[in-house]
Amino acid sequence: MLRVIHAYTVKPGVDEAAFVEWLDSQLDQVTRRFGCIGRKTWVFVDGFEGTYEQPRPVRRPRYLNEAFWVGEEAAGNFRRWLLSPEGAALRRRWFDSIIDHTVLRYVDYEPPHVVTDD
């Protein structure tokens, strides 16, 4: 399984609630066709860097849009669609409405398998 996170902040002047609702509905509709098996949007509350004894506040994008994909190929197929003429309208509205965008991709951690003589 592949986990993809888009972190972003909605641009000033854009209706934040309406945009996030629109983006979620559009991504729900499109990504399932490509193998997305679950999605969730999170709102950043707070955080810190360093230790609990000496924390330093951090600045992060306000939203995390998290998607779970059956694998890298499925997520890649969606990315290709998003970059295609068919995905242009969604892509334009999405990226014209946000700033501080970052994409993070994670796979499940599997500890090394130990081979024994058993």
C-alpha positions as CSV (number, residue, x, y, z in Angstrom):
1,M,0.0,0.0,0.0
2,L,1.1,3.5,-0.8
3,R,0.2,6.5,1.3
4,V,0.3,9.9,-0.5
5,I,-0.1,13.2,1.5
6,H,-0.6,16.6,-0.1
7,A,0.1,19.3,2.4
8,Y,-1.2,22.8,1.5
9,T,-2.6,26.1,2.6
10,V,-5.5,27.7,0.8
11,K,-4.6,31.1,-0.7
12,P,-5.8,34.2,0.9
13,G,-9.1,35.4,-0.7
14,V,-10.2,31.9,-1.6
15,D,-13.3,30.6,0.3
16,E,-11.5,28.0,2.4
17,A,-14.4,25.8,3.4
18,A,-15.9,25.8,-0.1
19,F,-12.6,25.0,-1.7
20,V,-11.7,22.1,0.7
21,E,-15.2,20.6,0.2
22,W,-14.9,21.0,-3.6
23,L,-11.4,19.4,-3.6
24,D,-12.5,16.5,-1.5
25,S,-15.5,15.7,-3.6
26,Q,-13.5,16.0,-6.8
27,L,-10.7,13.8,-5.6
28,D,-13.2,11.2,-4.1
29,Q,-14.9,11.0,-7.5
30,V,-11.7,10.7,-9.6
31,T,-9.2,8.8,-7.5
32,R,-11.3,5.7,-6.9
33,R,-11.1,5.0,-10.7
34,F,-7.4,4.7,-10.4
35,G,-7.1,2.6,-7.2
36,C,-7.4,4.9,-4.3
37,I,-9.0,2.9,-1.5
38,G,-9.4,5.7,1.1
39,R,-9.0,9.4,1.6
40,K,-9.1,11.8,4.5
41,T,-8.4,15.5,5.0
42,W,-6.8,16.7,8.2
43,V,-6.4,20.2,9.6
44,F,-3.1,21.1,11.2
45,V,-3.5,22.2,14.9
46,D,0.0,22.7,16.2
47,G,3.4,21.1,16.5
48,F,7.0,21.5,17.6
49,E,10.5,20.6,16.7
50,G,13.1,19.5,19.2
51,T,12.4,17.7,22.5
52,Y,9.5,17.9,24.9
53,E,11.9,19.8,27.3
54,Q,12.9,22.3,24.6
55,P,10.2,22.6,22.0
56,R,10.3,25.1,19.2
57,P,7.0,26.0,17.4
58,V,6.7,24.9,13.8
59,R,4.9,26.5,10.8
60,R,3.2,23.9,8.6
61,P,0.6,24.0,5.8
62,R,-2.9,24.0,7.3
63,Y,-4.3,21.0,5.4
64,L,-3.1,17.4,4.9
65,N,-5.0,15.5,2.2
66,E,-4.2,11.9,2.7
67,A,-4.9,9.1,0.2
68,F,-4.3,5.4,0.4
69,W,-3.5,3.6,-2.9
70,V,-3.3,0.0,-3.8
71,G,0.2,0.6,-5.0
72,E,2.6,3.0,-6.7
73,E,1.4,2.2,-10.2
74,A,-2.2,3.2,-9.2
75,A,-1.0,6.5,-7.8
76,G,1.2,7.1,-10.9
77,N,-1.8,6.5,-13.2
78,F,-3.8,9.1,-11.3
79,R,-0.8,11.5,-11.6
80,R,-0.6,11.0,-15.3
81,W,-4.3,11.6,-15.6
82,L,-4.0,14.8,-13.6
83,L,-1.3,16.0,-15.9
84,S,-3.3,15.1,-19.0
85,P,-5.7,17.4,-20.9
86,E,-8.6,15.5,-19.2
87,G,-7.3,16.4,-15.8
88,A,-6.4,20.0,-16.6
89,A,-9.5,21.7,-15.2
90,L,-9.2,20.0,-11.8
91,R,-5.5,20.6,-11.7
92,R,-5.8,24.3,-12.6
93,R,-8.5,25.0,-9.9
94,W,-6.7,23.0,-7.3
95,F,-3.3,24.6,-7.8
96,D,-4.6,28.1,-8.5
97,S,-6.2,28.0,-5.0
98,I,-3.4,26.8,-2.8
99,I,0.1,27.7,-1.6
100,D,2.8,25.9,0.4
101,H,2.1,22.7,-1.4
102,T,4.2,19.6,-0.6
103,V,3.6,15.9,-1.6
104,L,4.9,13.1,0.6
105,R,4.8,9.4,-0.4
106,Y,5.1,6.6,2.2
107,V,5.0,2.8,2.0
108,D,4.3,0.4,4.8
109,Y,7.4,-0.4,6.8
110,E,8.3,-4.1,6.9
111,P,11.0,-5.2,9.2
112,P,13.7,-7.4,7.6
113,H,12.7,-11.1,7.3
114,V,15.1,-13.3,9.2
115,V,15.8,-16.6,7.5
116,T,16.4,-19.4,9.9
117,D,17.1,-23.2,9.6
118,D,13.8,-24.1,11.3
